[in-house]
Amino acid sequence: MIYTDLILGHFRSLKETLRGLVNRNIIITTRFSGVTGQLIQVKDDYAVLRETGNSLVYIPIRSIELVTLVEEEI
């Protein structure tokens, strides 16, 4: 696995960055926890990840501190 941290700042650029990661496996870190899964949708104020087992997690964009892209090594 290759892990790439995406340092994010401004709210608008964060949404745009997340939209570019739809259907990719990522780790979203907030102040309280981290969530790993496939990003399936980005709305105006939240992102939706599908975790292993197909459960959906809704994460407020304003609470995101770090996004890590998870890629398989070739």
N, CA, C and O atoms as a GROMACS GRO file, in nm:
protein
  296
    1MET      N    1   0.084  -0.118   0.000
    1MET     CA    2   0.000   0.000   0.000
    1MET      C    3   0.088   0.124   0.000
    1MET      O    4   0.194   0.128   0.063
    2ILE      N    5   0.044   0.225  -0.070
    2ILE     CA    6   0.109   0.354  -0.069
    2ILE      C    7   0.012   0.453  -0.008
    2ILE      O    8  -0.103   0.462  -0.050
    3TYR      N    9   0.058   0.529   0.092
    3TYR     CA   10  -0.026   0.627   0.160
    3TYR      C   11   0.028   0.766   0.127
    3TYR      O   12   0.146   0.794   0.148
    4THR      N   13  -0.058   0.853   0.076
    4THR     CA   14  -0.020   0.989   0.042
    4THR      C   15  -0.108   1.086   0.118
    4THR      O   16  -0.229   1.091   0.096
    5ASP      N   17  -0.048   1.162   0.210
    5ASP     CA   18  -0.124   1.261   0.286
    5ASP      C   19  -0.148   1.384   0.200
    5ASP      O   20  -0.056   1.437   0.138
    6LEU      N   21  -0.271   1.430   0.197
    6LEU     CA   22  -0.307   1.552   0.125
    6LEU      C   23  -0.336   1.659   0.229
    6LEU      O   24  -0.438   1.653   0.297
    7ILE      N   25  -0.248   1.756   0.241
    7ILE     CA   26  -0.264   1.862   0.339
    7ILE      C   27  -0.367   1.959   0.283
    7ILE      O   28  -0.349   2.014   0.174
    8LEU      N   29  -0.473   1.979   0.358
    8LEU     CA   30  -0.585   2.057   0.308
    8LEU      C   31  -0.608   2.178   0.396
    8LEU      O   32  -0.591   2.172   0.518
    9GLY      N   33  -0.647   2.286   0.336
    9GLY     CA   34  -0.669   2.406   0.414
    9GLY      C   35  -0.805   2.467   0.391
    9GLY      O   36  -0.898   2.441   0.468
   10HIS      N   37  -0.819   2.544   0.289
   10HIS     CA   38  -0.939   2.622   0.261
   10HIS      C   39  -1.057   2.530   0.231
   10HIS      O   40  -1.042   2.430   0.160
   11PHE      N   41  -1.175   2.563   0.284
   11PHE     CA   42  -1.296   2.481   0.271
   11PHE      C   43  -1.330   2.455   0.124
   11PHE      O   44  -1.360   2.341   0.087
   12ARG      N   45  -1.327   2.558   0.040
   12ARG     CA   46  -1.364   2.540  -0.101
   12ARG      C   47  -1.267   2.447  -0.172
   12ARG      O   48  -1.309   2.358  -0.246
   13SER      N   49  -1.136   2.466  -0.150
   13SER     CA   50  -1.040   2.379  -0.217
   13SER      C   51  -1.048   2.236  -0.164
   13SER      O   52  -1.019   2.141  -0.237
   14LEU      N   53  -1.087   2.219  -0.038
   14LEU     CA   54  -1.106   2.087   0.019
   14LEU      C   55  -1.218   2.013  -0.054
   14LEU      O   56  -1.202   1.896  -0.090
   15LYS      N   57  -1.329   2.080  -0.076
   15LYS     CA   58  -1.440   2.016  -0.150
   15LYS      C   59  -1.397   1.979  -0.290
   15LYS      O   60  -1.429   1.870  -0.338
   16GLU      N   61  -1.325   2.068  -0.357
   16GLU     CA   62  -1.280   2.039  -0.493
   16GLU      C   63  -1.182   1.922  -0.495
   16GLU      O   64  -1.188   1.837  -0.584
   17THR      N   65  -1.093   1.918  -0.398
   17THR     CA   66  -0.999   1.806  -0.387
   17THR      C   67  -1.073   1.676  -0.363
   17THR      O   68  -1.043   1.576  -0.427
   18LEU      N   69  -1.169   1.677  -0.271
   18LEU     CA   70  -1.247   1.557  -0.244
   18LEU      C   71  -1.324   1.510  -0.367
   18LEU      O   72  -1.331   1.390  -0.394
   19ARG      N   73  -1.380   1.602  -0.441
   19ARG     CA   74  -1.454   1.563  -0.563
   19ARG      C   75  -1.363   1.492  -0.663
   19ARG      O   76  -1.409   1.405  -0.737
   20GLY      N   77  -1.236   1.528  -0.664
   20GLY     CA   78  -1.140   1.460  -0.750
   20GLY      C   79  -1.101   1.322  -0.700
   20GLY      O   80  -1.033   1.248  -0.771
   21LEU      N   81  -1.142   1.287  -0.580
   21LEU     CA   82  -1.108   1.158  -0.521
   21LEU      C   83  -1.226   1.062  -0.513
   21LEU      O   84  -1.214   0.955  -0.453
   22VAL      N   85  -1.338   1.097  -0.573
   22VAL     CA   86  -1.455   1.009  -0.571
   22VAL      C   87  -1.416   0.874  -0.634
   22VAL      O   88  -1.347   0.870  -0.736
   23ASN      N   89  -1.462   0.768  -0.573
   23ASN     CA   90  -1.436   0.628  -0.612
   23ASN      C   91  -1.295   0.582  -0.578
   23ASN      O   92  -1.253   0.476  -0.622
   24ARG      N   93  -1.221   0.661  -0.500
   24ARG     CA   94  -1.086   0.622  -0.456
   24ARG      C   95  -1.092   0.583  -0.308
   24ARG      O   96  -1.181   0.627  -0.235
   25ASN      N   97  -0.998   0.501  -0.267
   25ASN     CA   98  -0.989   0.463  -0.126
   25ASN      C   99  -0.907   0.568  -0.052
   25ASN      O  100  -0.795   0.601  -0.092
   26ILE      N  101  -0.965   0.621   0.055
   26ILE     CA  102  -0.899   0.726   0.131
   26ILE      C  103  -0.919   0.703   0.281
   26ILE      O  104  -1.002   0.623   0.323
   27ILE      N  105  -0.840   0.775   0.358
   27ILE     CA  106  -0.857   0.783   0.503
   27ILE      C  107  -0.887   0.929   0.533
   27ILE      O  108  -0.809   1.017   0.496
   28ILE      N  109  -0.999   0.955   0.598
   28ILE     CA  110  -1.032   1.091   0.641
   28ILE      C  111  -1.011   1.098   0.791
   28ILE      O  112  -1.067   1.020   0.868
   29THR      N  113  -0.928   1.194   0.831
   29THR     CA  114  -0.898   1.213   0.972
   29THR      C  115  -0.964   1.340   1.021
   29THR      O  116  -0.951   1.447   0.961
   30THR      N  117  -1.036   1.327   1.132
   30THR     CA  118  -1.097   1.443   1.198
   30THR      C  119  -1.031   1.455   1.336
   30THR      O  120  -0.944   1.375   1.372
   31ARG      N  121  -1.071   1.552   1.411
   31ARG     CA  122  -1.016   1.571   1.545
   31ARG      C  123  -1.045   1.450   1.634
   31ARG      O  124  -0.969   1.422   1.727
   32PHE      N  125  -1.152   1.378   1.607
   32PHE     CA  126  -1.198   1.272   1.695
   32PHE      C  127  -1.159   1.132   1.649
   32PHE      O  128  -1.141   1.043   1.733
   33SER      N  129  -1.145   1.110   1.518
   33SER     CA  130  -1.116   0.974   1.470
   33SER      C  131  -1.074   0.977   1.324
   33SER      O  132  -1.065   1.083   1.261
   34GLY      N  133  -1.048   0.859   1.273
   34GLY     CA  134  -1.018   0.843   1.131
   34GLY      C  135  -1.114   0.741   1.072
   34GLY      O  136  -1.154   0.646   1.138
   35VAL      N  137  -1.150   0.762   0.947
   35VAL     CA  138  -1.242   0.672   0.878
   35VAL      C  139  -1.177   0.631   0.747
   35VAL      O  140  -1.130   0.716   0.671
   36THR      N  141  -1.175   0.501   0.720
   36THR     CA  142  -1.116   0.448   0.598
   36THR      C  143  -1.225   0.390   0.511
   36THR      O  144  -1.312   0.318   0.560
   37GLY      N  145  -1.221   0.420   0.382
   37GLY     CA  146  -1.319   0.364   0.291
   37GLY      C  147  -1.310   0.426   0.154
   37GLY      O  148  -1.220   0.505   0.123
   38GLN      N  149  -1.406   0.390   0.072
   38GLN     CA  150  -1.415   0.445  -0.064
   38GLN      C  151  -1.503   0.569  -0.061
   38GLN      O  152  -1.617   0.564  -0.015
   39LEU      N  153  -1.450   0.679  -0.110
   39LEU     CA  154  -1.528   0.802  -0.116
   39LEU      C  155  -1.630   0.786  -0.229
   39LEU      O  156  -1.592   0.766  -0.344
   40ILE      N  157  -1.757   0.796  -0.195
   40ILE     CA  158  -1.858   0.774  -0.298
   40ILE      C  159  -1.934   0.900  -0.338
   40ILE      O  160  -1.997   0.905  -0.444
   41GLN      N  161  -1.930   1.004  -0.252
   41GLN     CA  162  -2.004   1.125  -0.287
   41GLN      C  163  -1.954   1.242  -0.203
   41GLN      O  164  -1.914   1.226  -0.087
   42VAL      N  165  -1.957   1.362  -0.264
   42VAL     CA  166  -1.923   1.485  -0.193
   42VAL      C  167  -2.039   1.582  -0.214
   42VAL      O  168  -2.071   1.619  -0.327
   43LYS      N  169  -2.102   1.622  -0.106
   43LYS     CA  170  -2.211   1.718  -0.109
   43LYS      C  171  -2.159   1.854  -0.066
   43LYS      O  172  -2.038   1.870  -0.046
   44ASP      N  173  -2.247   1.953  -0.053
   44ASP     CA  174  -2.204   2.088  -0.016
   44ASP      C  175  -2.132   2.094   0.118
   44ASP      O  176  -2.035   2.169   0.132
   45ASP      N  177  -2.177   2.016   0.216
   45ASP     CA  178  -2.116   2.028   0.348
   45ASP      C  179  -2.076   1.895   0.411
   45ASP      O  180  -2.040   1.892   0.529
   46TYR      N  181  -2.081   1.785   0.336
   46TYR     CA  182  -2.037   1.657   0.390
   46TYR      C  183  -1.988   1.564   0.280
   46TYR      O  184  -2.023   1.580   0.162
   47ALA      N  185  -1.907   1.467   0.321
   47ALA     CA  186  -1.858   1.363   0.231
   47ALA      C  187  -1.913   1.229   0.278
   47ALA      O  188  -1.939   1.209   0.397
   48VAL      N  189  -1.932   1.137   0.183
   48VAL     CA  190  -1.985   1.005   0.216
   48VAL      C  191  -1.882   0.900   0.178
   48VAL      O  192  -1.837   0.892   0.063
   49LEU      N  193  -1.844   0.818   0.277
   49LEU     CA  194  -1.752   0.707   0.255
   49LEU      C  195  -1.824   0.576   0.274
   49LEU      O  196  -1.912   0.564   0.359
   50ARG      N  197  -1.786   0.477   0.193
   50ARG     CA  198  -1.837   0.340   0.211
   50ARG      C  199  -1.724   0.261   0.275
   50ARG      O  200  -1.618   0.239   0.214
   51GLU      N  201  -1.747   0.217   0.398
   51GLU     CA  202  -1.649   0.137   0.470
   51GLU      C  203  -1.659  -0.009   0.426
   51GLU      O  204  -1.755  -0.048   0.359
   52THR      N  205  -1.560  -0.089   0.466
   52THR     CA  206  -1.567  -0.233   0.445
   52THR      C  207  -1.694  -0.284   0.512
   52THR      O  208  -1.724  -0.245   0.625
   53GLY      N  209  -1.767  -0.367   0.445
   53GLY     CA  210  -1.894  -0.414   0.498
   53GLY      C  211  -2.011  -0.332   0.447
   53GLY      O  212  -2.125  -0.355   0.486
   54ASN      N  213  -1.983  -0.234   0.360
   54ASN     CA  214  -2.082  -0.150   0.294
   54ASN      C  215  -2.157  -0.052   0.383
   54ASN      O  216  -2.258   0.003   0.340
   55SER      N  217  -2.110  -0.027   0.504
   55SER     CA  218  -2.174   0.076   0.585
   55SER      C  219  -2.130   0.213   0.534
   55SER      O  220  -2.016   0.231   0.491
   56LEU      N  221  -2.222   0.310   0.538
   56LEU     CA  222  -2.193   0.445   0.491
   56LEU      C  223  -2.163   0.535   0.610
   56LEU      O  224  -2.228   0.527   0.714
   57VAL      N  225  -2.064   0.622   0.592
   57VAL     CA  226  -2.026   0.717   0.695
   57VAL      C  227  -2.036   0.857   0.634
   57VAL      O  228  -1.980   0.882   0.527
   58TYR      N  229  -2.107   0.945   0.702
   58TYR     CA  230  -2.124   1.084   0.657
   58TYR      C  231  -2.032   1.172   0.742
   58TYR      O  232  -2.045   1.173   0.864
   59ILE      N  233  -1.941   1.244   0.678
   59ILE     CA  234  -1.842   1.323   0.751
   59ILE      C  235  -1.857   1.470   0.712
   59ILE      O  236  -1.843   1.504   0.595
   60PRO      N  237  -1.885   1.557   0.810
   60PRO     CA  238  -1.892   1.700   0.780
   60PRO      C  239  -1.758   1.751   0.726
   60PRO      O  240  -1.653   1.726   0.786
   61ILE      N  241  -1.760   1.820   0.613
   61ILE     CA  242  -1.636   1.867   0.552
   61ILE      C  243  -1.559   1.958   0.646
   61ILE      O  244  -1.436   1.954   0.650
   62ARG      N  245  -1.629   2.041   0.721
   62ARG     CA  246  -1.560   2.134   0.812
   62ARG      C  247  -1.482   2.063   0.923
   62ARG      O  248  -1.394   2.123   0.984
   63SER      N  249  -1.513   1.936   0.948
   63SER     CA  250  -1.443   1.863   1.055
   63SER      C  251  -1.320   1.789   1.003
   63SER      O  252  -1.244   1.733   1.083
   64ILE      N  253  -1.298   1.787   0.872
   64ILE     CA  254  -1.186   1.713   0.814
   64ILE      C  255  -1.055   1.789   0.836
   64ILE      O  256  -1.043   1.906   0.802
   65GLU      N  257  -0.958   1.719   0.894
   65GLU     CA  258  -0.826   1.777   0.917
   65GLU      C  259  -0.722   1.725   0.819
   65GLU      O  260  -0.628   1.797   0.785
   66LEU      N  261  -0.736   1.601   0.774
   66LEU     CA  262  -0.637   1.541   0.686
   66LEU      C  263  -0.706   1.436   0.600
   66LEU      O  264  -0.794   1.364   0.646
   67VAL      N  265  -0.664   1.427   0.474
   67VAL     CA  266  -0.710   1.322   0.385
   67VAL      C  267  -0.587   1.247   0.336
   67VAL      O  268  -0.489   1.307   0.291
   68THR      N  269  -0.592   1.115   0.347
   68THR     CA  270  -0.482   1.030   0.302
   68THR      C  271  -0.532   0.941   0.190
   68THR      O  272  -0.628   0.865   0.208
   69LEU      N  273  -0.469   0.949   0.075
   69LEU     CA  274  -0.502   0.865  -0.039
   69LEU      C  275  -0.434   0.730  -0.020
   69LEU      O  276  -0.314   0.724   0.008
   70VAL      N  277  -0.508   0.621  -0.035
   70VAL     CA  278  -0.456   0.486  -0.018
   70VAL      C  279  -0.454   0.420  -0.155
   70VAL      O  280  -0.559   0.403  -0.218
   71GLU      N  281  -0.335   0.384  -0.200
   71GLU     CA  282  -0.324   0.323  -0.332
   71GLU      C  283  -0.253   0.188  -0.321
   71GLU      O  284  -0.163   0.170  -0.239
   72GLU      N  285  -0.295   0.095  -0.404
   72GLU     CA  286  -0.229  -0.035  -0.411
   72GLU      C  287  -0.096  -0.019  -0.484
   72GLU      O  288  -0.086   0.054  -0.582
   73GLU      N  289   0.007  -0.088  -0.434
   73GLU     CA  290   0.134  -0.086  -0.503
   73GLU      C  291   0.127  -0.176  -0.626
   73GLU      O  292   0.065  -0.282  -0.624
   74ILE      N  293   0.192  -0.132  -0.730
   74ILE     CA  294   0.191  -0.212  -0.855
   74ILE      C  295   0.324  -0.285  -0.866
   74ILE      O  296   0.346  -0.358  -0.962
   0.00000   0.00000   0.00000
